[in-house]
């Protein structure tokens, strides 16, 4: 065998991942998808609150709608956190957006 054939064979062996590594990768992806789904279900339950209760958390009903209609792989919880923080900052600056 020539040297190039040995190098080619080594590349093929190095490219294979062990079963445990592939299983861990698939498990990580499934866990992330499950977490996103569960977060969306919890945000959907926030729609049961009235507007006053949502405003106590710094949220509006429009924020919930935008979070739930975002792409599935976007984290809707981070969107709601940003919306709440922005509304709190405006409130403490004296600008009310009820």
Beta strands, then each sheet from edge to edge (+ up, - down):
end
